[in-house]
């Protein structure tokens, strides 16, 4: 989901008139090889999300990140943004995109309250 201003929506509707060629792929390695060329600036999206969490009083956040180049960029920005906003990151889990059966299921241990 993306939130866009009225003007940005107008521009988005005008873009198809300028597109000469578009190719989509179902290949699992497509994102790894071409995501940078698609110009999706993951850093801005991640920072915006962490900023939103901070503005709404969140003190700690976690992330579920794909095991690919895009995920590596997102994870680095996530950690950097969290540090900038003073938010604790107790866990970052990685998963293999397109292979749910092969991903390691995270095991969560409840935090102790300090009582014996």
N, C-alpha and C positions, 0 to 999 in steps of 0.2 A: 504494500500500500504506500502511496506517495501523496503528500499534501502539496498542492501547487496553487499558486495565485491564479486569478482569472487570466492575467496576461500570459503567464507560462502555459496555461491550458490552450490559449489561442495559438501560441507558437507551436505547441505540440501537434495541433491539428493541421498546421500549415506544412510541417516537415515532410509528410509523405509525398508531396508534390516534387520534392527535390531528390527523392530516393530513386536511383536507377536500378539498383540490384540489392537484393536481400537474401541471405541464405541462413537457414536455421539448421541445427544439427542435433541429433539425439545421441551422438557419440559421447561416451563418458569422459574422454579427455579433451573435449572441445573447450570447456571453460579453462582448463589448465593452460591450453595453448593460445587461446584467443581473447581471454577476458580483458587483458590490458588494451587490446585494440578496440574493444567495444566502448571504451571510455566511461566505465562505471567507476567513479572515484570512491572506492570503498572507504577511504580514510574519512571523507566528509560525512558519509552516512553513519559510520561508527561514532564519530565525535558528536554528531547531532543526537544520536540515541543516548549516549552517556551524559551529555549535557541535559537532556530531557529528564533522565533519572535523577540527576543532581538537583535540578530545579524543583522536582517533586519530592525532595527530602529523602531519597534513597541513600543509605549509608554503605551498602554492599550490593554487588551485582555479580552475576555469573554469565558465562558464554558457552554456547554450543557452536563449534567452528568446524567447517569441513577441512579434511586433510588434503589441501591443494594449495597452489600459489595464492589464490584469492583469499583463502582462509588464513594463510600465514600473514599476509598483509593486514587483514582484518584483526587478527589476534594482536599483532604488534601495536596497531593503532588503539585497540581496546585497552591494552595495558597502559599505554601512554596517556590516553584521555582520562582513564580512571585515576591515574596519579595526579594529573592536572586538576581534576575536580575533587580530589581528596576522598575518593570512593574506594572501599576495600573490594578486592577480587578474590573470593575464597576458592573458586574453582573455574577452570576452563577445560571443557571436554572437547576432544576431537572426534570426528566420525568420518567414515569413508563414504563420499557421495555416491549414490546409486547402488550401494551394496549394504542394505540395512542388516542383513544376516551376518556380515563380516565385521561389523563395528563392535567394539568392545562395549559391553553394557557397563555404565558407571555404577560403582558401588558407593553409596553414601553412608557415612557414619554420622549419626546425630552428634552435634556438639554437646559436650557435658556442661552442666550449669555450675560446676565447681563444688557440688555437694557430694559427700562421700557415698 
